[in-house]
């Protein structure tokens, strides 16, 4: 079953993903993310969501390889960016309400 996983992403990384320069995410391995899942990267400025988001297909997940320097409890997610989402989140809704979505 395909899962939709929402994650915060800082503006400088958001831009790199959007431009196609960054095709991976290094994340805590806390969502049981799998190949085929849909990753929704929501831009977070450190205080609030900006309203911008990107959809990405999960193409590869690397985990459990401490011999290559990947710390236990983390994974590297290979992604293929889909179209950037048009104003996915309403800027007039509080961040608490958006976080609950």
JOBEL-V216821 format. One record per backbone hydrogen bond with DSSP energy under -0.5 kcal/mol. NH is the residue of the N-H (numbers start at 1). CO is the residue of the C=O. E is the energy in kcal/mol with one decimal. If there is no record, write none. Layout:
nh=[NH & NH]
co=[CO & CO]
e=[E & E]
This chain:
nh=[5 & 5 & 7 & 9 & 13 & 14 & 15 & 16 & 17 & 18 & 19 & 20 & 21 & 22 & 23 & 25 & 27 & 27 & 29 & 30 & 36 & 37 & 38 & 39 & 39 & 40 & 40 & 41 & 41 & 42 & 42 & 43 & 43 & 44 & 45 & 50 & 51 & 53 & 54 & 55 & 56 & 57 & 58 & 59 & 59 & 60 & 62 & 63 & 64 & 68 & 69 & 70 & 71 & 74 & 75 & 76 & 77 & 77 & 78 & 78 & 79 & 80 & 82 & 85 & 88 & 89 & 93 & 98 & 99 & 100 & 101 & 101]
co=[3 & 38 & 40 & 42 & 10 & 10 & 11 & 12 & 13 & 14 & 15 & 17 & 16 & 16 & 21 & 77 & 25 & 75 & 73 & 28 & 58 & 34 & 3 & 37 & 56 & 5 & 38 & 39 & 54 & 7 & 40 & 41 & 52 & 9 & 48 & 43 & 43 & 85 & 41 & 83 & 39 & 80 & 37 & 57 & 78 & 78 & 76 & 61 & 74 & 65 & 66 & 65 & 69 & 71 & 27 & 62 & 25 & 75 & 60 & 76 & 23 & 57 & 55 & 53 & 51 & 51 & 90 & 94 & 95 & 96 & 97 & 98]
e=[-0.6 & -3.0 & -2.8 & -1.9 & -0.7 & -2.7 & -2.5 & -1.2 & -2.3 & -2.9 & -2.5 & -1.1 & -1.6 & -1.8 & -0.5 & -1.8 & -0.6 & -2.6 & -3.2 & -1.8 & -2.7 & -2.2 & -2.9 & -0.6 & -3.3 & -3.4 & -0.5 & -0.7 & -2.8 & -3.3 & -0.7 & -0.6 & -2.4 & -2.7 & -2.5 & -2.0 & -0.5 & -0.7 & -2.1 & -0.8 & -2.1 & -2.6 & -2.4 & -0.7 & -3.0 & -1.4 & -2.9 & -0.5 & -0.5 & -2.1 & -1.9 & -1.3 & -0.7 & -1.6 & -2.9 & -2.3 & -3.3 & -0.5 & -3.0 & -0.6 & -2.6 & -2.1 & -3.0 & -2.2 & -0.8 & -0.9 & -1.6 & -2.0 & -2.6 & -1.4 & -0.6 & -1.0]
